[in-house]
Amino acid sequence: MVIIMLKWLNNVLRKEIFTRKPKIRCHVCFLPATHNLRIISSEFDSVEESEIIITICSGCNEDIYERYNS
């Protein structure tokens, strides 16, 4: 009886019981992210541009919008 229970338990543990998608987190505060923010920067006397894409939550998006677009 014990062997049957151990085989059953081993079979159950091999399968994925809890399947869920990994949450994409905010790069600023680690809450669930809802926006992608693309930042393009360049020097004044240069033609080269560098681009950064980060994921942020709606609260951080509002803070950044208020800070740089007001």
C-alpha positions as CSV (number, residue, x, y, z in Angstrom):
1,M,0.0,0.0,0.0
2,V,2.8,2.4,0.9
3,I,4.5,1.7,-2.4
4,I,1.4,2.5,-4.4
5,M,1.0,5.8,-2.4
6,L,4.6,6.7,-3.1
7,K,4.3,6.0,-6.8
8,W,1.1,8.1,-6.9
9,L,2.8,11.0,-5.1
10,N,5.8,10.8,-7.4
11,N,3.5,10.9,-10.4
12,V,1.6,13.9,-9.1
13,L,4.8,15.9,-8.2
14,R,6.2,15.4,-11.7
15,K,3.3,17.1,-13.3
16,E,2.9,20.9,-13.2
17,I,0.1,21.5,-10.7
18,F,0.2,25.3,-10.6
19,T,0.5,26.8,-14.0
20,R,0.4,30.5,-14.3
21,K,2.0,33.1,-16.4
22,P,4.9,35.0,-14.9
23,K,3.9,38.6,-14.1
24,I,5.9,41.4,-15.8
25,R,7.0,43.8,-13.1
26,C,7.7,47.5,-13.0
27,H,11.4,48.4,-13.2
28,V,10.9,51.2,-10.6
29,C,8.6,49.9,-7.9
30,F,8.2,46.1,-8.7
31,L,4.3,46.3,-9.0
32,P,2.7,44.6,-12.0
33,A,3.7,46.5,-15.1
34,T,1.1,47.9,-17.5
35,H,3.1,50.3,-19.8
36,N,6.3,50.2,-21.9
37,L,8.3,53.4,-21.8
38,R,10.8,54.1,-24.6
39,I,13.5,56.6,-23.8
40,I,15.7,58.0,-26.6
41,S,18.7,60.0,-25.7
42,S,21.4,61.7,-27.7
43,E,24.2,64.2,-27.1
44,F,23.9,67.8,-28.4
45,D,26.7,67.6,-30.9
46,S,26.2,64.0,-32.0
47,V,23.9,62.2,-34.4
48,E,24.0,58.9,-32.5
49,E,20.9,58.0,-30.4
50,S,20.6,55.4,-27.7
51,E,17.3,53.8,-26.9
52,I,16.1,52.2,-23.7
53,I,12.8,50.4,-23.2
54,I,11.5,49.7,-19.7
55,T,8.3,48.4,-18.3
56,I,6.5,50.4,-15.7
57,C,3.2,50.4,-13.8
58,S,0.5,53.0,-14.2
59,G,1.5,54.9,-11.1
60,C,5.1,55.3,-12.1
61,N,3.9,56.3,-15.6
62,E,1.8,59.1,-14.2
63,D,4.7,60.3,-12.1
64,I,7.1,60.4,-15.1
65,Y,4.4,62.1,-17.2
66,E,3.9,64.8,-14.6
67,R,7.6,65.3,-14.1
68,Y,8.7,65.6,-17.7
69,N,5.6,66.9,-19.5
70,S,4.4,69.6,-17.2
